[in-house]
């Protein structure tokens, strides 16, 4: 029997003897998905003065529950260590801002929201989405635990509560008369170690006739497109529609609709209401497709690990071959997924000389674990690399357009996922 150190649901350090158990349903976790070794926290960018200090690494070993089919990492790190001061700002991606604006235009019309409505967003980041409700005169409240991004939200005119969302906070808000007709949670469910308590809080907060929408990367796309770099410690869980429906049902909430969207390499947006509401045919159709794609078959998860190992070997072979040819290789972006890919593949400044990012917070810092320097985007024009590795590959069309000018000196872009390939910029 083994023992594993992890965190309890209230964030205290603890030890569980024997098999880990599912954070949603409590069943033993016996099926491996993939072991990506040890990695630092994906947004823990280093200053130059920190390069000589010890850097904490944690396991990235994903298992799946064969009862509720939640794929998951143990919560080795307290959420407060990750999210209190956070390096990710949503507002630096043009395509993500366009996605947010389209969502607001649609949901305002569909739910007939006006100045008498109330919208609450959980994990509202820098106000990138709620600002579009504010401009329409619709009252909003953002909730986000990161002080630095919440400050930016308030600058945008988005009132933001700096706290972690849970059932206790939901009860306090309800006591203060806050019962929103729309609750939004984009890319937050994966970051919640205590899922049952979080969802119970949503059920408490949501008005009786209200709607909640949640977006999250779809497990089917992670598996089918080898998106292993989207696995990192900030993402405790990885969801299918099957699992999401089970999770919400435990708190008396029903998934009534689902849309497949392109963000983050392929995501789902679910609409949720209090139980008793009728589900659209899209829900049953996607559940059937998930079953057909093997999302309730242990063999699908076991096969994924071997495919990931082959993808890693292909990427290293390509990079080493380019370096042997004397090519200068740079990176574009310093996303969370880049931390996983670089550390799992053992890629440092010997292969990728530097990377660039549009977020000024990261300039002059170094990537976690691999210590690749991060510069402003203009550094590419100054140094003219032969190959540019697009680390946020999910934004490849947007980034390719931004880098179209590098074709002047014959640069090519390297997309690492699912299988590494070289493409022409601007295409």
GUFILUM-136668 format. One record per residue (C-alpha): residue number from 1; residue in one letter; x, y, z. Coordinates in steps of 0.1 Angstrom, whole numbers, plus 2048, in hexadecimal, padded with zeros to 3 digits. Last residue first. Layout:
<sites>
SITE    nr   rest   east   north    up
SITE   NUM      A      X       Y     Z
...
</sites>
This chain:
<sites>
SITE    nr   rest   east   north    up
SITE   427      X    7F0     938   649
SITE   426      X    802     957   658
SITE   425      X    821     944   662
SITE   424      X    82A     925   64E
SITE   423      X    826     904   660
SITE   422      X    83D     8EB   671
SITE   421      X    82E     8CD   683
SITE   420      X    82F     8BC   6A5
SITE   419      X    814     8A3   6AB
SITE   418      X    7F6     8AC   6C2
SITE   417      X    803     8C6   6C9
SITE   416      X    825     8D6   6C3
SITE   415      X    81D     8F0   6A9
SITE   414      X    83E     8FD   69B
SITE   413      X    83C     91E   687
SITE   412      X    854     925   66B
SITE   411      X    86B     943   665
SITE   410      X    876     94B   641
SITE   409      X    883     96E   647
SITE   408      X    864     981   63A
SITE   407      X    84E     964   647
SITE   406      X    853     974   669
SITE   405      X    839     98E   65F
SITE   404      X    81C     974   663
SITE   403      X    824     972   688
SITE   402      X    804     983   694
SITE   401      X    7F0     96F   67B
SITE   400      X    800     94E   687
SITE   399      X    7F8     959   6AB
SITE   398      X    7D3     95C   6A4
SITE   397      X    7D1     93C   690
SITE   396      X    7E7     929   6AA
SITE   395      X    7D3     933   6C9
SITE   394      X    7CF     90F   6D5
SITE   393      X    7F4     90B   6CE
SITE   392      X    7FC     920   6EC
SITE   391      X    820     914   6EA
SITE   390      X    826     91F   6C6
SITE   389      X    84A     915   6C0
SITE   388      X    85A     92F   6A9
SITE   387      X    874     922   690
SITE   386      X    88F     936   67D
SITE   385      X    893     951   698
SITE   384      X    894     976   68D
SITE   383      X    8A5     985   6AC
SITE   382      X    896     9A9   6AD
SITE   381      X    875     99F   69C
SITE   380      X    871     983   6B6
SITE   379      X    87A     99A   6D2
SITE   378      X    85C     9B0   6C9
SITE   377      X    845     996   6DA
SITE   376      X    851     9A1   6FD
SITE   375      X    86B     989   70D
SITE   374      X    869     969   722
SITE   373      X    889     957   72B
SITE   372      X    888     930   72B
SITE   371      X    88D     924   74E
SITE   370      X    882     900   74A
SITE   369      X    871     8FB   76B
SITE   368      X    859     919   769
SITE   367      X    85F     92F   74B
SITE   366      X    875     94D   752
SITE   365      X    86D     972   759
SITE   364      X    878     992   748
SITE   363      X    856     996   739
SITE   362      X    83B     981   74A
SITE   361      X    825     99C   758
SITE   360      X    827     9AE   737
SITE   359      X    80F     995   728
SITE   358      X    815     993   702
SITE   357      X    82D     977   705
SITE   356      X    84F     96D   6F6
SITE   355      X    864     94E   6F8
SITE   354      X    889     949   6FA
SITE   353      X    8A5     932   6EC
SITE   352      X    88F     914   6E8
SITE   351      X    8A6     8F5   6E5
SITE   350      X    8C3     8FD   6FD
SITE   349      X    8AC     915   70F
SITE   348      X    898     8F8   71D
SITE   347      X    882     8DB   711
SITE   346      X    881     8BD   728
SITE   345      X    862     8AF   716
SITE   344      X    84D     8AD   736
SITE   343      X    85B     8CF   742
SITE   342      X    855     8E1   721
SITE   341      X    833     8D3   71B
SITE   340      X    826     8D8   73E
SITE   339      X    833     8FC   740
SITE   338      X    825     904   71D
SITE   337      X    802     8FA   728
SITE   336      X    803     917   741
SITE   335      X    80A     92F   725
SITE   334      X    82B     940   71D
SITE   333      X    826     94B   6FA
SITE   332      X    83A     948   6DA
SITE   331      X    85A     934   6DB
SITE   330      X    87C     938   6CB
SITE   329      X    891     921   6B6
SITE   328      X    8B1     92A   6A3
SITE   327      X    8B9     910   689
SITE   326      X    8DC     901   687
SITE   325      X    8D2     8E2   675
SITE   324      X    8D9     8CE   695
SITE   323      X    8C1     8E6   6A6
SITE   322      X    8A6     8DD   68E
SITE   321      X    8AC     8B8   693
SITE   320      X    8AB     8BC   6B8
SITE   319      X    88A     8CE   6B6
SITE   318      X    87A     8B4   69F
SITE   317      X    886     896   6B3
SITE   316      X    87B     8A6   6D4
SITE   315      X    858     8AC   6C6
SITE   314      X    855     888   6B8
SITE   313      X    860     879   6D9
SITE   312      X    846     88D   6EC
SITE   311      X    82B     882   6D4
SITE   310      X    834     85E   6D9
SITE   309      X    832     861   6FF
SITE   308      X    810     872   6FC
SITE   307      X    803     855   6E6
SITE   306      X    80E     83C   701
SITE   305      X    7FC     84F   71C
SITE   304      X    7DC     852   708
SITE   303      X    7D8     82D   703
SITE   302      X    7D2     828   728
SITE   301      X    7B6     842   728
SITE   300      X    7A3     833   70A
SITE   299      X    7A8     810   719
SITE   298      X    795     81A   738
SITE   297      X    774     81E   724
SITE   296      X    75B     838   72E
SITE   295      X    76A     853   718
SITE   294      X    76C     83A   6FC
SITE   293      X    763     84F   6DE
SITE   292      X    741     83D   6DB
SITE   291      X    739     846   6FF
SITE   290      X    742     86A   6F9
SITE   289      X    72C     86A   6DA
SITE   288      X    70E     85E   6EE
SITE   287      X    713     879   708
SITE   286      X    716     893   6EC
SITE   285      X    6F4     889   6DD
SITE   284      X    6E3     888   6FF
SITE   283      X    6EE     8AB   707
SITE   282      X    6E6     8B9   6E4
SITE   281      X    6C2     8AD   6E7
SITE   280      X    6BC     8CA   6FF
SITE   279      X    6B6     8C3   723
SITE   278      X    695     8CC   735
SITE   277      X    697     8DD   757
SITE   276      X    68D     8CA   776
SITE   275      X    6AE     8CF   788
SITE   274      X    6BA     8F3   78B
SITE   273      X    6CB     900   76B
SITE   272      X    6EB     8FA   759
SITE   271      X    6F8     904   737
SITE   270      X    717     8F2   72C
SITE   269      X    733     900   717
SITE   268      X    74B     8E5   70B
SITE   267      X    76F     8EA   700
SITE   266      X    787     8E2   6E3
SITE   265      X    7AB     8EC   6E2
SITE   264      X    7A8     907   6FB
SITE   263      X    78A     918   6E9
SITE   262      X    779     906   6CB
SITE   261      X    756     903   6D9
SITE   260      X    73F     8E5   6DD
SITE   259      X    71D     8F0   6EB
SITE   258      X    709     8DF   707
SITE   257      X    6E6     8E4   714
SITE   256      X    6D1     8DB   732
SITE   255      X    6EB     8CF   74B
SITE   254      X    6D6     8CA   76A
SITE   253      X    6DD     8D7   78E
SITE   252      X    6D2     8C6   7AE
SITE   251      X    6F4     8C5   7BE
SITE   250      X    6FE     8A2   7B4
SITE   249      X    6EF     8A8   792
SITE   248      X    70B     8C2   78C
SITE   247      X    727     8A8   78F
SITE   246      X    715     88D   77B
SITE   245      X    70F     8A4   75E
SITE   244      X    733     8B0   75F
SITE   243      X    73F     88C   75F
SITE   242      X    72B     882   740
SITE   241      X    734     8A2   72F
SITE   240      X    759     899   732
SITE   239      X    76F     8AB   74A
SITE   238      X    793     8AE   754
SITE   237      X    79B     8B6   779
SITE   236      X    7B6     8C6   78F
SITE   235      X    7C0     8DF   775
SITE   234      X    7D8     8F7   787
SITE   233      X    7F0     8DA   78A
SITE   232      X    7F4     8D6   764
SITE   231      X    7E5     8C2   748
SITE   230      X    7DE     8D7   72A
SITE   229      X    800     8CB   71D
SITE   228      X    7F1     8A9   717
SITE   227      X    7DB     8B5   6FA
SITE   226      X    7DF     895   6E8
SITE   225      X    7C2     89D   6CF
SITE   224      X    7AB     881   6D8
SITE   223      X    7B2     881   6FD
SITE   222      X    7B1     8A6   704
SITE   221      X    795     8AA   6EB
SITE   220      X    77F     890   6FC
SITE   219      X    787     8A0   71E
SITE   218      X    776     8C0   712
SITE   217      X    786     8E0   71F
SITE   216      X    76E     8F3   735
SITE   215      X    753     90D   731
SITE   214      X    737     911   74B
SITE   213      X    716     922   747
SITE   212      X    6FD     927   763
SITE   211      X    6D8     92F   75E
SITE   210      X    6BF     93E   776
SITE   209      X    69B     935   77F
SITE   208      X    6A2     92E   7A3
SITE   207      X    6BE     947   7A4
SITE   206      X    6E1     938   7A5
SITE   205      X    6F5     93D   7C5
SITE   204      X    6EC     91D   7D8
SITE   203      X    6F0     906   7BA
SITE   202      X    711     917   7B1
SITE   201      X    71D     911   7D5
SITE   200      X    714     8EC   7D3
SITE   199      X    729     8EB   7B3
SITE   198      X    747     8F8   7C7
SITE   197      X    741     8E1   7E4
SITE   196      X    73F     8C2   7CE
SITE   195      X    75D     8CD   7B9
SITE   194      X    776     8D0   7D5
SITE   193      X    797     8D4   7C3
SITE   192      X    78A     8EF   7AB
SITE   191      X    7A1     8F9   78E
SITE   190      X    790     8E4   774
SITE   189      X    76F     8F4   77B
SITE   188      X    77D     917   774
SITE   187      X    781     918   74F
SITE   186      X    764     930   74A
SITE   185      X    74B     931   767
SITE   184      X    72C     947   761
SITE   183      X    70E     94C   777
SITE   182      X    6EF     95C   768
SITE   181      X    6CF     965   77A
SITE   180      X    6E3     96F   798
SITE   179      X    6D7     96A   7BC
SITE   178      X    6E9     984   7D2
SITE   177      X    6D4     98F   7EF
SITE   176      X    6F0     993   809
SITE   175      X    6E6     971   818
SITE   174      X    6EA     963   7F5
SITE   173      X    70D     971   7F3
SITE   172      X    717     962   815
SITE   171      X    708     940   80B
SITE   170      X    71C     940   7EA
SITE   169      X    73C     949   7FE
SITE   168      X    737     92A   814
SITE   167      X    72F     914   7F5
SITE   166      X    750     91D   7E5
SITE   165      X    75F     938   7CF
SITE   164      X    782     943   7D8
SITE   163      X    783     968   7E1
SITE   162      X    78C     98A   7D2
SITE   161      X    769     998   7CA
SITE   160      X    76A     9AB   7AA
SITE   159      X    756     9CA   79E
SITE   158      X    75D     9CD   779
SITE   157      X    765     9F1   76F
SITE   156      X    783     9E8   759
SITE   155      X    79A     9F4   775
SITE   154      X    787     9DC   78C
SITE   153      X    790     9C0   775
SITE   152      X    7B5     9C9   776
SITE   151      X    7B5     9C8   79B
SITE   150      X    7A4     9A6   79A
SITE   149      X    7C2     99A   785
SITE   148      X    7DB     9A3   7A0
SITE   147      X    7C6     997   7BE
SITE   146      X    7C0     974   7B0
SITE   145      X    7A3     964   7C2
SITE   144      X    788     96D   7A8
SITE   143      X    763     975   7AB
SITE   142      X    754     98E   793
SITE   141      X    733     99F   79A
SITE   140      X    71D     9AE   77E
SITE   139      X    700     9C6   778
SITE   138      X    6F5     9CA   753
SITE   137      X    6FA     9ED   745
SITE   136      X    705     9E0   723
SITE   135      X    729     9EB   728
SITE   134      X    729     9D8   749
SITE   133      X    71E     9B8   737
SITE   132      X    73C     9BB   720
SITE   131      X    753     9C2   73D
SITE   130      X    749     9A1   74C
SITE   129      X    75D     98E   732
SITE   128      X    781     99C   735
SITE   127      X    77C     9A5   759
SITE   126      X    7A0     99D   763
SITE   125      X    799     97A   76F
SITE   124      X    773     972   774
SITE   123      X    77A     952   787
SITE   122      X    754     94F   78F
SITE   121      X    73F     968   77B
SITE   120      X    720     976   789
SITE   119      X    705     987   773
SITE   118      X    6E8     99A   781
SITE   117      X    6C9     9A5   76F
SITE   116      X    6B4     9C5   773
SITE   115      X    6CB     9D9   75B
SITE   114      X    6C3     9BF   740
SITE   113      X    6C7     99B   737
SITE   112      X    6AF     98B   71E
SITE   111      X    6BC     968   724
SITE   110      X    6C3     960   700
SITE   109      X    6CC     984   6F6
SITE   108      X    6E4     98A   712
SITE   107      X    6F2     967   70E
SITE   106      X    6FA     96C   6E9
SITE   105      X    70B     98E   6EB
SITE   104      X    71E     983   70A
SITE   103      X    72B     964   6FA
SITE   102      X    736     976   6DB
SITE   101      X    749     98F   6F0
SITE   100      X    75B     973   703
SITE    99      X    766     962   6E4
SITE    98      X    773     983   6D6
SITE    97      X    787     988   6F6
SITE    96      X    795     964   6F3
SITE    95      X    79F     96B   6CF
SITE    94      X    7B2     98A   6D8
SITE    93      X    7C5     979   6F5
SITE    92      X    7D4     991   70E
SITE    91      X    7B4     998   721
SITE    90      X    7B3     976   731
SITE    89      X    7CF     97E   749
SITE    88      X    7E3     961   757
SITE    87      X    800     968   76F
SITE    86      X    7ED     962   78F
SITE    85      X    7F2     96F   7B2
SITE    84      X    7D9     95D   7C9
SITE    83      X    7D3     942   7B0
SITE    82      X    7EE     927   7B4
SITE    81      X    7F9     927   7D9
SITE    80      X    7D5     92F   7E3
SITE    79      X    7C9     910   7D0
SITE    78      X    7DD     8FB   7E8
SITE    77      X    7F5     8E4   7D6
SITE    76      X    7F6     8BE   7D2
SITE    75      X    7D1     8BC   7C8
SITE    74      X    7D1     899   7B9
SITE    73      X    7CE     89A   793
SITE    72      X    7AE     890   782
SITE    71      X    79A     87F   767
SITE    70      X    775     87D   772
SITE    69      X    765     85E   763
SITE    68      X    749     85C   77E
SITE    67      X    750     837   787
SITE    66      X    770     82F   774
SITE    65      X    782     84C   784
SITE    64      X    79F     858   76F
SITE    63      X    7C3     85D   779
SITE    62      X    7DC     879   76F
SITE    61      X    800     87A   77B
SITE    60      X    80F     89D   77A
SITE    59      X    825     89B   799
SITE    58      X    831     8BB   7AA
SITE    57      X    850     8D0   7A7
SITE    56      X    85B     8EB   7BF
SITE    55      X    878     902   7B4
SITE    54      X    897     906   7C9
SITE    53      X    8A8     927   7C3
SITE    52      X    8C2     930   7A9
SITE    51      X    8A9     93D   78F
SITE    50      X    897     953   7A9
SITE    49      X    8AB     973   7A3
SITE    48      X    8A3     971   77E
SITE    47      X    87E     972   785
SITE    46      X    86B     951   782
SITE    45      X    849     949   773
SITE    44      X    833     934   78A
SITE    43      X    815     932   771
SITE    42      X    819     90C   76A
SITE    41      X    820     901   78D
SITE    40      X    840     8EC   78B
SITE    39      X    841     8CA   779
SITE    38      X    849     8A6   782
SITE    37      X    841     888   76C
SITE    36      X    827     88A   750
SITE    35      X    815     86A   75B
SITE    34      X    7F7     863   746
SITE    33      X    7D3     855   749
SITE    32      X    7D8     83B   765
SITE    31      X    7BB     827   771
SITE    30      X    7B6     81E   795
SITE    29      X    7A7     83D   7A6
SITE    28      X    791     82F   7C2
SITE    27      X    76D     83D   7C4
SITE    26      X    766     85D   7D8
SITE    25      X    74D     86C   7C0
SITE    24      X    75B     88D   7B6
SITE    23      X    77E     88F   7C4
SITE    22      X    785     86B   7B9
SITE    21      X    799     857   7D2
SITE    20      X    7BF     851   7D3
SITE    19      X    7C9     82D   7DA
SITE    18      X    7DB     823   7FA
SITE    17      X    7DF     83B   817
SITE    16      X    7D4     85F   814
SITE    15      X    7EB     879   823
SITE    14      X    7E1     89D   82C
SITE    13      X    7E9     8C1   826
SITE    12      X    7CC     8D9   82C
SITE    11      X    7BA     8E9   80F
SITE    10      X    796     8E4   81B
SITE     9      X    792     8C7   802
SITE     8      X    7B0     8B5   810
SITE     7      X    7D1     8BA   800
SITE     6      X    7E9     89F   7F4
SITE     5      X    804     888   801
SITE     4      X    802     864   7F3
SITE     3      X    805     844   806
SITE     2      X    80D     822   7F7
SITE     1      X    800     800   800
</sites>
